[in-house]
Amino acid sequence: MPQPASDSEQAAANRPSPRQRVVVDDLEGLLQALPPHIRNELAREGDLQGLLEVVTDLGRVPQARFRDQERDLGSQETSTEDMDYVVSRIGAFGEDNRAGIERTLHRISCIRNRKGRVVGLTLRVGRAVFGTIDIIDDLVFSGKSILLLGRPGVGKTTMLREVARILADSAHKRVVVVDTSNEIAGDGDIPHSGIGRARRMQVKSPVLQHDVMIEAVENHMPQVIVIDEMGTELEAAAARTIAERGVQLIATAHGNTLENLILNPTLADLVGGIQPVTLSDEEARRRGTQKTVLERKSPPTFTILVEIQTWDRVVVYDDVAAAVDRLLRGFAVIPEVREVDEDGGVRKTEGEPVVLESAVGTGLDDLGPFPPERRTWRRRGPEPSRPGREPLSGVRARAEAAELAAPPPAPSGKTVRVYPFGVARDRLFQGVRAAGGVLEVVETPQQADIILTTKTHYRRKSEVLKNAEQAGKSIYVLRRNSESQVEQFARSLSPSNIDGTQRVMNEGLADAETAAMQVMGGAASVELAPQDAYIRRLQHQLAERYNLASASTGREPYRRVIIYKP
């Protein structure tokens, strides 16, 4: 007898197929609210698809702001009559000085003088964009709570609106939108069609948003609650209450990255919060940390966090609890990067390793910086293969590989050929002379053993670097294109350093092999001496060859490996 489909299977069956993006902007409604002379100037601009907002200030020439430029609209200054003309054709301003135009998504914000009179207006074009969540639709249909982050104007609210519509219309869920400034569902009592069959609860004042969130759960039995711009402790507490009742939360919050949220005392509770914990002397020695450390306070309100960079590129943390724990302990986290390709498909890759830079601003500055400042440059490229073994994998291994503080030593006396990409050649020549190393600067990437570049150039992923990685070239990334950084790189490959590094590496591997034997002989765990990141990586690989587990602990320059039974 066939088994009934689960909720997740039903949601997957109802999931819309990939579609082309459709934009609905109701632009005519906004143009009709503008004074005739401003409207006429906009008409002369021709294509208004890229129009973001129109700004008018008393006594100044109005401006049209597009995605890539700003343009004056004529030469006539804005008068009091112009202000009154606009105000009379839009909805009433709320306590947040925002208004709208009924049945549209346009938002009008005002600036007032001391007497309360409107002296400035920002008329922002609201657009319903259908097809923006294909890049995260599997997360949306998973039933887990999702937090969206991103800079202003990147499309958080647009994506949130589409999420509400898809879950209500395609997944047939009971969706309630808590609409504080009528930005999600538009002005007026009838919500915009952009939210589909989702229900909208308006909020009388922004300070009451948390009350309406709780009211939505208690009175209307939603399966999903959609919230825009969470920014207070009361809202964070209300979100936790809602999540604990089994309701899926989809929300946006102030902040661009997970790190912003962790170090934000107001909103840190959304990802579990942080608290200082005092360890015993024995535990502090075992971890190799100070006695006072940061730990996650409670389970996070949101299971998944998405950093929106553009509509076609997002960064995903699919396990917020695990990510926060690793960051607080000083480890790197490898997020997932999703991009929409030219064919409309979603390509998933590993992102740049993320570390928590510091605790500045949290009141916990005395706990010290999280990542070692000596991680000046990193090695990128394929993992070396090992006969008879699978390549080192998993988040721990990828993070360990990404934190390399020094290059692997080259055979003593061998000339190392370097191709500088985005690094000044004169600085590299100076570094070679200063270090006395046997380095040769070559003219093409194909001739090189090493591609030397900067963090900025590496993040751009040019064809040169992509081809070099595919060819198995070693790529070294400098933090910046400075003389000291280049000289440090050159010195690391000089003959004297190569000999010394080789000796230290051999000693480190010998220690790891001895420790592995001790663990296999019955010891619970063995802690090795502190080493740099490259040698630690080799020690991890050695432990894996013996089918043992290993982990890095402590902070630089005392970071070390512990080998133990899995």
C-alpha positions as CSV (number, residue, x, y, z in Angstrom):
1,M,0.0,0.0,0.0
2,P,1.6,3.4,-1.0
3,Q,2.7,5.6,1.9
4,P,1.2,9.1,2.1
5,A,3.6,11.9,1.0
6,S,5.4,13.8,3.7
7,D,5.0,17.6,4.1
8,S,8.4,18.2,2.6
9,E,7.6,15.9,-0.4
10,Q,4.3,17.7,-1.0
11,A,6.1,21.0,-0.8
12,A,8.6,19.8,-3.4
13,A,5.8,18.6,-5.7
14,N,4.2,22.1,-5.5
15,R,7.5,23.9,-6.0
16,P,7.4,26.1,-9.0
17,S,9.7,25.2,-11.9
18,P,12.5,27.6,-12.8
19,R,11.1,30.7,-14.4
20,Q,12.2,33.9,-15.9
21,R,12.2,36.9,-13.7
22,V,9.2,39.2,-14.1
23,V,9.2,42.8,-12.7
24,V,6.0,44.7,-11.9
25,D,6.7,48.3,-10.8
26,D,3.4,50.3,-11.2
27,L,5.6,53.2,-12.1
28,E,2.8,55.3,-13.5
29,G,1.2,55.6,-10.1
30,L,4.4,57.2,-8.7
31,L,4.8,59.5,-11.7
32,Q,1.2,60.8,-11.2
33,A,2.1,61.9,-7.7
34,L,4.9,64.1,-8.9
35,P,4.5,67.8,-9.9
36,P,4.1,68.2,-13.7
37,H,7.5,69.8,-14.3
38,I,9.3,66.9,-12.5
39,R,7.2,64.4,-14.3
40,N,8.0,65.9,-17.7
41,E,11.8,65.9,-16.9
42,L,11.6,62.2,-16.0
43,A,9.8,61.5,-19.3
44,R,12.7,63.0,-21.1
45,E,15.0,60.4,-19.5
46,G,13.4,57.7,-21.6
47,D,14.0,54.2,-20.1
48,L,13.1,54.3,-16.3
49,Q,13.6,50.6,-15.6
50,G,16.7,51.4,-13.6
51,L,15.1,54.3,-11.6
52,L,15.5,53.7,-7.9
53,E,14.1,56.9,-6.3
54,V,13.3,60.6,-6.8
55,V,14.6,63.0,-4.2
56,T,13.1,66.5,-3.7
57,D,14.3,69.0,-1.1
58,L,12.9,72.5,-0.6
59,G,14.9,75.1,-2.5
60,R,17.0,72.5,-4.4
61,V,16.7,71.0,-7.9
62,P,15.1,67.6,-7.7
63,Q,17.2,64.5,-8.5
64,A,16.5,61.1,-10.1
65,R,18.7,58.3,-8.7
66,F,19.4,55.4,-10.9
67,R,21.5,52.3,-10.2
68,D,24.7,53.7,-11.5
69,Q,24.2,57.5,-11.5
70,E,22.3,60.6,-10.3
71,R,20.7,63.2,-12.6
72,D,19.2,66.6,-12.0
73,L,15.7,66.9,-13.2
74,G,15.7,70.3,-14.9
75,S,16.9,73.5,-13.3
76,Q,13.7,74.6,-11.4
77,E,14.1,74.5,-7.6
78,T,11.5,72.6,-5.5
79,S,8.9,75.0,-4.0
80,T,6.5,74.6,-1.1
81,E,3.7,74.2,-3.6
82,D,5.6,71.2,-5.1
83,M,5.8,69.6,-1.7
84,D,2.1,70.1,-1.0
85,Y,1.3,68.7,-4.5
86,V,3.0,65.4,-3.7
87,V,1.7,65.1,-0.1
88,S,-1.9,65.6,-1.2
89,R,-1.6,62.7,-3.6
90,I,-0.2,60.0,-1.4
91,G,-1.3,58.3,1.8
92,A,-0.9,59.7,5.3
93,F,2.6,59.6,6.9
94,G,3.0,57.3,9.9
95,E,5.1,57.8,13.0
96,D,8.1,56.6,11.1
97,N,7.6,59.4,8.5
98,R,6.8,56.9,5.8
99,A,3.8,56.9,3.4
100,G,2.8,55.1,0.3
101,I,0.5,55.0,-2.7
102,E,-2.5,52.7,-2.4
103,R,-2.3,49.3,-4.2
104,T,1.4,50.0,-5.1
105,L,4.7,49.2,-3.4
106,H,6.2,52.7,-3.7
107,R,7.5,54.2,-0.5
108,I,7.6,57.9,0.2
109,S,9.7,59.1,3.2
110,C,9.7,62.7,4.4
111,I,12.0,65.1,6.2
112,R,10.3,67.6,8.5
113,N,11.5,70.9,10.0
114,R,11.1,71.8,13.6
115,K,7.5,72.8,13.1
116,G,6.6,69.5,11.6
117,R,6.3,70.8,8.0
118,V,7.6,68.5,5.2
119,V,10.7,70.0,3.6
120,G,12.1,67.0,1.9
121,L,10.8,63.8,0.2
122,T,12.4,60.6,-1.0
123,L,10.1,58.7,-3.4
124,R,11.4,55.2,-3.7
125,V,10.3,53.0,-6.6
126,G,8.8,49.7,-5.3
127,R,9.0,46.7,-7.5
128,A,7.5,43.2,-7.2
129,V,10.0,40.9,-8.8
130,F,8.7,37.4,-9.5
131,G,11.3,34.7,-9.7
132,T,13.9,36.0,-7.2
133,I,14.0,33.1,-4.8
134,D,14.9,30.3,-7.2
135,I,18.4,30.5,-5.8
136,I,17.2,29.6,-2.3
137,D,13.8,27.8,-2.9
138,D,15.0,24.5,-1.4
139,L,15.7,26.4,1.8
140,V,12.4,28.1,1.8
141,F,10.5,24.9,1.3
142,S,12.5,23.1,4.0
143,G,10.3,24.4,6.7
144,K,13.3,25.8,8.6
145,S,13.5,29.4,9.9
146,I,15.6,31.6,7.6
147,L,17.2,35.0,8.3
148,L,18.1,37.2,5.3
149,L,20.9,39.8,5.6
150,G,22.3,42.3,3.1
151,R,23.2,45.9,2.6
152,P,20.4,48.4,2.0
153,G,18.9,48.3,-1.5
154,V,20.3,44.8,-2.3
155,G,16.8,43.3,-2.6
156,K,16.0,41.8,0.9
157,T,12.4,43.1,1.0
158,T,11.8,42.1,-2.6
159,M,12.9,38.6,-1.9
160,L,10.9,38.5,1.3
161,R,7.8,39.4,-0.6
162,E,8.4,36.7,-3.1
163,V,8.9,34.1,-0.3
164,A,5.5,35.0,1.2
165,R,3.8,34.6,-2.2
166,I,5.4,31.3,-3.0
167,L,4.8,29.7,0.4
168,A,1.1,30.8,0.3
169,D,0.3,30.0,-3.3
170,S,2.6,27.1,-4.2
171,A,3.1,25.4,-0.8
172,H,-0.5,26.2,0.3
173,K,0.7,27.3,3.8
174,R,-0.9,29.7,6.1
175,V,1.4,32.8,5.8
176,V,1.0,36.0,7.8
177,V,3.1,39.0,6.9
178,V,3.9,41.5,9.7
179,D,4.1,44.7,7.7
180,T,5.5,47.5,9.8
181,S,5.8,50.3,7.2
182,N,3.6,48.7,4.5
183,E,6.7,48.1,2.5
184,I,6.1,44.4,1.9
185,A,2.4,44.6,0.8
186,G,2.0,48.2,-0.1
187,D,-0.1,51.1,1.2
188,G,-3.8,50.9,1.8
189,D,-6.1,48.2,3.3
190,I,-5.9,45.9,0.3
191,P,-2.5,44.2,0.1
192,H,-0.5,44.2,-3.1
193,S,-0.8,41.1,-5.3
194,G,3.0,40.6,-4.9
195,I,2.3,38.6,-1.6
196,G,-0.2,36.3,-3.3
197,R,-2.7,34.7,-0.9
198,A,-0.6,35.5,2.2
199,R,-2.4,37.6,4.8
200,R,-1.0,41.0,5.9
201,M,-1.1,42.5,9.4
202,Q,-0.3,46.2,9.5
203,V,1.6,47.7,12.4
204,K,0.4,51.0,13.8
205,S,3.8,52.1,15.0
206,P,7.3,50.6,14.5
207,V,7.7,50.3,18.3
208,L,4.7,47.9,18.4
209,Q,6.1,45.4,15.8
210,H,7.0,42.8,18.5
211,D,3.4,43.0,19.8
212,V,1.9,42.3,16.4
213,M,4.3,39.4,15.9
214,I,3.0,37.7,19.0
215,E,-0.6,38.6,18.1
216,A,-0.2,37.0,14.7
217,V,0.7,33.7,16.4
218,E,-1.9,33.8,19.1
219,N,-4.9,34.9,16.9
220,H,-4.4,33.6,13.4
221,M,-2.7,30.2,13.6
222,P,0.0,30.8,10.9
223,Q,2.4,28.2,9.7
224,V,4.8,30.9,8.5
225,I,5.4,34.4,9.7
226,V,7.3,36.9,7.4
227,I,8.9,39.9,9.1
228,D,11.0,42.8,7.6
229,E,13.7,44.8,9.3
230,M,14.1,43.3,12.8
231,G,16.2,45.7,14.8
232,T,15.3,45.7,18.5
233,E,15.8,43.3,21.5
234,L,12.0,43.1,21.9
235,E,11.6,41.9,18.3
236,A,14.4,39.4,18.8
237,A,12.7,38.1,21.9
238,A,9.3,37.9,20.1
239,A,11.0,36.0,17.2
240,R,12.4,33.4,19.7
241,T,8.9,33.0,21.2
242,I,7.4,32.4,17.8
243,A,10.1,29.9,16.7
244,E,9.7,27.9,20.0
245,R,6.0,27.5,19.1
246,G,7.0,25.6,15.9
247,V,6.2,28.4,13.4
248,Q,8.5,28.9,10.5
249,L,10.1,32.4,10.5
250,I,11.3,34.2,7.4
251,A,12.8,37.6,8.3
252,T,15.3,40.2,7.4
253,A,17.5,42.0,10.0
254,H,19.9,44.9,10.1
255,G,23.4,43.7,9.2
256,N,25.3,42.5,6.2
257,T,27.1,39.3,7.5
258,L,26.9,36.7,10.2
259,E,29.8,38.4,12.0
260,N,27.8,41.6,12.2
261,L,25.0,39.8,13.9
262,I,27.3,37.9,16.4
263,L,28.9,41.2,17.5
264,N,25.6,43.1,17.7
265,P,24.5,43.0,21.3
266,T,20.9,43.9,20.3
267,L,20.4,41.2,17.7
268,A,22.9,38.5,18.7
269,D,20.0,36.5,20.2
270,L,18.8,35.7,16.7
271,V,21.8,33.5,16.2
272,G,21.9,32.2,19.8
273,G,23.6,35.1,21.6
274,I,27.0,35.1,23.1
275,Q,28.2,35.1,26.7
276,P,31.5,35.0,28.6
277,V,32.2,31.7,30.3
278,T,35.0,31.1,32.9
279,L,36.8,27.8,32.4
280,S,38.6,25.8,35.0
281,D,42.4,25.9,34.9
282,E,42.5,22.4,33.5
283,E,40.0,23.1,30.8
284,A,41.7,26.3,29.8
285,R,45.1,24.5,29.5
286,R,43.4,21.7,27.4
287,R,41.9,24.2,25.0
288,G,44.9,26.5,25.0
289,T,42.9,29.6,25.7
290,Q,42.4,32.2,28.3
291,K,40.2,31.3,31.3
292,T,37.4,33.6,30.1
293,V,36.0,32.6,26.6
294,L,32.9,33.4,24.6
295,E,30.3,30.7,24.0
296,R,26.9,30.5,22.4
297,K,24.2,31.2,25.0
298,S,21.2,29.3,23.6
299,P,19.9,27.6,20.4
300,P,19.6,30.1,17.6
301,T,16.2,31.5,16.6
302,F,17.0,30.9,12.9
303,T,18.4,27.6,11.6
304,I,19.6,29.1,8.3
305,L,21.2,32.4,7.5
306,V,21.5,33.8,4.0
307,E,23.7,36.8,3.1
308,I,22.3,38.4,0.0
309,Q,25.0,39.9,-2.2
310,T,23.0,40.3,-5.3
311,W,19.8,38.6,-6.6
312,D,22.1,36.2,-8.5
313,R,24.6,35.5,-5.7
314,V,24.0,34.6,-2.0
315,V,26.1,33.1,0.8
316,V,24.4,30.4,2.8
317,Y,25.1,29.1,6.4
318,D,22.8,26.1,6.6
319,D,23.6,25.3,10.2
320,V,23.8,28.6,12.2
321,A,24.4,26.9,15.5
322,A,27.5,25.0,14.3
323,A,28.8,28.1,12.4
324,V,28.6,30.3,15.5
325,D,30.2,27.7,17.7
326,R,33.2,27.4,15.4
327,L,33.6,31.2,15.0
328,L,33.5,31.8,18.7
329,R,36.2,29.2,19.2
330,G,38.5,30.9,16.7
331,F,38.0,28.4,13.8
332,A,37.2,29.3,10.3
333,V,33.9,28.4,8.7
334,I,33.4,27.6,5.1
335,P,29.9,28.9,3.9
336,E,28.2,27.8,0.7
337,V,28.1,30.3,-2.2
338,R,25.2,30.0,-4.7
339,E,25.1,31.8,-8.0
340,V,22.7,31.7,-10.9
341,D,24.4,30.8,-14.1
342,E,23.6,32.0,-17.6
343,D,21.2,29.1,-18.2
344,G,19.2,29.9,-15.1
345,G,20.6,27.0,-13.0
346,V,22.0,27.4,-9.5
347,R,25.7,26.7,-9.1
348,K,26.9,25.8,-5.6
349,T,30.5,26.3,-4.5
350,E,32.5,26.7,-1.3
351,G,33.0,30.3,-0.3
352,E,36.0,32.1,1.3
353,P,36.8,30.9,4.9
354,V,35.2,33.2,7.4
355,V,36.7,34.0,10.8
356,L,35.4,36.3,13.6
357,E,37.8,39.3,13.3
358,S,37.4,40.7,16.9
359,A,35.2,41.4,19.8
360,V,35.5,45.1,19.6
361,G,32.3,46.9,20.5
362,T,30.8,44.0,22.4
363,G,32.1,45.0,25.8
364,L,34.3,41.9,25.8
365,D,37.4,43.4,24.2
366,D,39.6,42.0,27.0
367,L,39.1,38.5,25.6
368,G,41.4,39.4,22.8
369,P,41.2,39.0,19.0
370,F,39.8,35.8,17.5
371,P,42.0,35.1,14.5
372,P,45.8,35.2,14.6
373,E,47.0,38.5,13.2
374,R,50.0,36.7,11.7
375,R,47.8,35.0,9.1
376,T,49.1,37.4,6.5
377,W,48.6,35.3,3.3
378,R,47.1,32.0,2.4
379,R,47.6,29.2,0.0
380,R,44.9,28.3,-2.4
381,G,44.8,25.3,-4.8
382,P,44.0,21.6,-4.9
383,E,44.7,19.3,-2.0
384,P,47.7,17.1,-2.5
385,S,46.7,13.5,-3.3
386,R,47.7,10.6,-1.1
387,P,47.9,7.1,-2.5
388,G,45.3,4.8,-1.2
389,R,43.5,7.5,0.8
390,E,40.6,9.9,0.0
391,P,41.6,13.6,0.0
392,L,41.3,15.5,3.3
393,S,37.7,16.7,3.3
394,G,35.1,18.3,5.6
395,V,34.7,21.7,7.2
396,R,37.6,21.1,9.6
397,A,40.0,20.2,6.9
398,R,39.0,23.0,4.5
399,A,39.3,25.5,7.3
400,E,42.7,24.1,8.3
401,A,43.9,24.3,4.7
402,A,42.7,27.9,4.4
403,E,44.6,29.2,7.4
404,L,48.0,28.4,6.1
405,A,50.5,30.9,7.5
406,A,53.5,29.8,5.5
407,P,54.2,28.1,2.1
408,P,55.4,24.5,1.9
409,P,59.2,24.4,1.6
410,A,60.7,23.9,-1.8
411,P,63.7,21.6,-2.3
412,S,66.9,23.3,-1.1
413,G,68.8,25.0,-4.0
414,K,65.9,24.8,-6.5
415,T,64.9,28.0,-8.3
416,V,61.3,28.9,-7.6
417,R,59.6,30.6,-10.6
418,V,57.0,33.2,-9.6
419,Y,54.4,35.0,-11.7
420,P,53.1,38.2,-10.0
421,F,49.4,38.9,-10.7
422,G,48.3,42.2,-9.3
423,V,51.6,42.6,-7.4
424,A,54.1,45.2,-8.4
425,R,57.1,43.6,-10.1
426,D,59.5,46.2,-8.8
427,R,58.5,45.3,-5.2
428,L,58.9,41.6,-5.9
429,F,62.4,42.3,-7.3
430,Q,63.2,44.3,-4.2
431,G,62.0,41.4,-2.0
432,V,64.1,38.9,-3.9
433,R,67.2,41.1,-3.4
434,A,66.5,41.7,0.3
435,A,65.8,38.0,1.0
436,G,68.7,36.7,-1.1
437,G,66.4,33.9,-2.3
438,V,66.7,31.9,-5.4
439,L,63.5,33.3,-7.0
440,E,62.9,33.9,-10.7
441,V,60.2,36.3,-11.9
442,V,58.6,34.9,-15.1
443,E,56.5,36.5,-17.8
444,T,53.6,34.1,-18.0
445,P,51.5,32.0,-15.6
446,Q,52.3,28.8,-17.6
447,Q,56.0,29.2,-16.7
448,A,55.4,29.7,-13.0
449,D,55.6,27.3,-10.0
450,I,53.7,29.9,-7.9
451,I,51.2,32.6,-8.8
452,L,51.5,35.5,-6.4
453,T,48.5,37.8,-6.0
454,T,46.5,39.9,-3.5
455,K,43.3,39.2,-1.7
456,T,41.5,41.8,-3.8
457,H,42.5,40.2,-7.1
458,Y,41.9,36.7,-5.8
459,R,38.3,37.5,-4.9
460,R,37.6,38.8,-8.4
461,K,38.3,35.3,-9.8
462,S,39.8,36.4,-13.1
463,E,40.4,34.0,-15.9
464,V,44.2,34.0,-15.1
465,L,43.6,32.7,-11.6
466,K,40.9,30.2,-12.6
467,N,43.1,28.7,-15.3
468,A,46.0,28.5,-12.8
469,E,43.9,26.7,-10.3
470,Q,42.7,24.2,-12.9
471,A,46.3,23.6,-13.9
472,G,47.2,22.8,-10.3
473,K,49.4,25.8,-9.8
474,S,50.0,27.0,-6.3
475,I,48.4,30.4,-5.6
476,Y,49.6,32.5,-2.7
477,V,47.4,35.4,-1.6
478,L,48.9,38.4,0.1
479,R,46.8,40.5,2.3
480,R,47.9,43.7,0.5
481,N,50.4,44.8,-2.1
482,S,53.0,46.2,0.2
483,E,56.8,46.0,0.2
484,S,56.9,44.3,3.6
485,Q,54.4,41.6,2.5
486,V,56.3,40.8,-0.6
487,E,59.6,40.7,1.2
488,Q,58.1,38.3,3.8
489,F,57.0,36.0,0.9
490,A,60.5,36.1,-0.7
491,R,62.2,35.4,2.7
492,S,60.0,32.4,3.3
493,L,61.5,30.8,0.1
494,S,65.1,31.7,0.7
495,P,67.6,28.8,1.1
496,S,68.2,29.4,4.8
497,N,64.6,29.4,5.6
498,I,63.9,26.3,3.4
499,D,66.5,24.3,5.4
500,G,65.1,25.5,8.7
501,T,61.5,24.9,7.7
502,Q,62.3,21.4,6.4
503,R,63.9,20.5,9.7
504,V,61.0,21.9,11.8
505,M,58.5,20.1,9.5
506,N,60.3,16.7,9.9
507,E,60.3,17.2,13.7
508,G,56.6,18.0,13.7
509,L,55.7,15.0,11.6
510,A,57.9,12.7,13.8
511,D,56.1,14.1,16.9
512,A,52.7,13.4,15.3
513,E,53.7,9.8,14.4
514,T,54.8,9.2,17.9
515,A,51.5,10.6,19.3
516,A,49.5,8.4,16.9
517,M,51.3,5.3,18.1
518,Q,50.6,6.3,21.7
519,V,46.9,6.8,21.0
520,M,46.7,3.5,19.2
521,G,48.4,2.0,22.2
522,G,45.7,3.1,24.6
523,A,46.2,6.8,25.3
524,A,42.9,8.8,25.2
525,S,44.5,11.7,23.4
526,V,48.0,13.3,22.9
527,E,48.6,17.0,22.5
528,L,51.4,18.1,20.2
529,A,53.7,21.1,20.4
530,P,52.6,24.3,18.8
531,Q,53.3,24.6,15.1
532,D,52.5,26.9,12.2
533,A,49.5,26.1,10.1
534,Y,51.2,24.3,7.3
535,I,52.8,21.8,9.6
536,R,49.5,21.4,11.5
537,R,47.9,20.5,8.2
538,L,50.4,17.8,7.6
539,Q,49.9,16.5,11.2
540,H,46.1,16.3,10.5
541,Q,46.8,14.3,7.4
542,L,49.2,11.9,9.2
543,A,46.5,11.3,11.9
544,E,44.0,10.5,9.2
545,R,46.3,8.0,7.7
546,Y,46.3,6.1,11.0
547,N,42.4,6.3,11.1
548,L,42.6,8.7,14.0
549,A,40.8,12.0,14.7
550,S,42.5,15.3,15.2
551,A,41.6,18.9,15.9
552,S,43.5,22.2,16.2
553,T,43.2,24.1,19.5
554,G,44.5,27.3,21.0
555,R,45.5,30.6,19.4
556,E,48.5,31.7,17.5
557,P,51.4,31.4,18.1
558,Y,50.4,28.6,20.5
559,R,48.0,26.8,18.2
560,R,48.6,23.1,18.2
561,V,47.1,19.7,17.2
562,I,45.4,17.1,19.5
563,I,45.3,13.5,18.2
564,Y,42.6,11.2,19.7
565,K,40.5,8.2,19.0
566,P,37.4,8.9,16.8
